[in-house]
Amino acid sequence: MKLIAIDLDGTLLNGDCEVSDKNIDAIHRAINKGIDIVIVTGRPFIAAKSLLNKVGLSLPIISLNGAVIYSNKEEVIEITPMNLSISQQILTIFQENKIYTEIYTNKGTYSINKKDVINNIMVRANSHIEKNVALQRANQRIEVEKVKFIEDYNTLITLEDIYIYKIQGFSLKQKLLRRMCSQLNTEDIIITSSGNISIEINHVDAQKGIALCMFARDKGIQMKDTMAIGDNLNDISMLNIVGQSVAMGNADNEIKKVCHYTTKNNNEDGVAFAIEKVLSK
């Protein structure tokens, strides 16, 4: 094994949105054995980097589902932005359906919705944890990602040198999200999800699998010598093309079906367990 790609939410991160000591140690052991590690996430770079910084990890990051690839020196290697005209059509549909929306760009993350809207969604979607904890996490996400609240999307679309990498819509109404997916049916975009309260839209070529192929190619690594670990629908494209695909114990059944095997869940150091299995060979 020469390259291991690891998703963040529900994979490397446990239920408290932290990286466990066992996972950190396993990553260091893999690196010391000459294996490259890359984080592949739907999160923007700034959010992923913040989480890694907390535990002293400096790793290359494929962010926003593959729309932007960064080296471990924080240099942009590749970008795959969305068409601005199509982005505008998508935003119009989102507004018509009145769902909370975030737009991830080269100039930051934007929303025209009020902050308390997403806070309410996050609290209600995480009813298994205390309300104040859920609210704190929601606020932290907005602060870390530096979400800017604006009056009108049109002012964003017309900004000079603007690149839109991902549009994400949040709603507790899953039927509404499914209906919107059918409204957004076009060959130029890919619709995925990292949870049951949102849909994520990227350029059709901004997929984790495509970006991982680019990253491996630049490293001179063949895909048969790669492994990917993930848990959700936006991980499928990379799990389908690696030499060894690993589903988290907490993964959707659809994910487990496409993977070679299933590791422990994200609260049981599933990433460390999968890495140790590779290192023991």
Buried (B, 14 or more C-beta within 10 A) or exposed (E): BBBBBBBBBBBBBBEEEEBBEBBBBBBEBBBEEEBBBBBBBBBBBEBBBBBBEEBEBEBBBBBBBBBBBBBBEEEEBBBBBBBBEBBBBBBEBBEEBEBBBBBBBBBBBBBBBEBEBBBBBBBEBBEEEEEEEBBEBBBEBBEBBEBBEEEEBEEBBEEEEBBBBBBBBBBEEEEBBEEBBEEBEBEEBBBBBBBEBBBBBBBBEBBBBBBBBBBBEEBEBEBEBBBBBBBBBBBBBBBEBBBBBBBBBBBBEEBBEBBEEBBBBBBBBBBBBBBBBBBEE
